[in-house]
Amino acid sequence: MATLSEFQDLADGRIFTVRVTPRASRNKVMTDPDGRADLKVMVTTVPEGGKANVAVIKLLSKALGVPKSRIELVRGGSGRDKQFRVV
């Protein structure tokens, strides 16, 4: 997992984009090498019933150093490209 300092600017309340890869071999948060999003999040969870979204929020919480309750899914609940905000 990347260091907290790499993601510190995302925890300031602005909306940031995340590209999610469900059913990955491991959980990981990193900057998006393709540049399509601010972050790329890989989760081992399957994308059904919102389980992958919960896993993404948990990983973002750890990477950003903020409580899960402060991370809000703004857009993209059922797609791979999502927008989040730290409130």
BELFEN-V504543 format. One record per pair of residues at least 12 apart in sequence whose C-alpha atoms are under 7 Angstrom apart, sorted by the first residue. I is the first residue (numbers start at 1). J is the second residue. D is the distance in whole Angstrom. If there is no record, write none. Layout:
BEGIN
i->{I	I}
j->{J	J}
d->{D	D}
END
This chain:
BEGIN
i->{1	1	1	2	2	4	4	7	8	11	11	12	13	13	13	14	14	15	15	15	16	16	16	16	17	17	17	17	17	17	18	18	18	18	18	18	18	18	19	19	19	19	19	19	19	20	20	20	20	20	21	21	21	21	22	22	22	22	22	22	22	23	23	23	23	24	24	24	25	26	26	26	27	27	27	28	28	28	29	29	29	41	43	43	57	70	70	71	71	71	71	72	72	72	72	73}
j->{28	29	30	29	30	63	64	64	64	64	86	86	85	86	87	85	86	83	84	85	38	83	84	85	37	38	39	82	83	84	37	38	39	40	41	81	82	83	37	39	40	41	80	81	82	40	41	42	80	81	41	42	43	80	42	43	44	45	46	47	52	43	44	45	46	42	43	44	44	42	43	44	42	43	44	41	42	43	41	42	59	56	55	56	71	86	87	84	85	86	87	84	85	86	87	85}
d->{6	6	7	7	6	6	6	6	6	6	6	7	6	5	6	6	7	6	6	5	6	6	6	6	5	5	7	6	4	6	5	6	5	6	7	6	5	6	6	6	5	6	6	5	6	6	5	6	5	6	6	5	6	7	6	5	6	6	6	6	7	6	4	5	5	6	5	5	6	7	6	6	5	4	6	6	5	7	5	6	7	7	7	7	7	5	5	7	6	5	6	6	5	6	7	7}
END
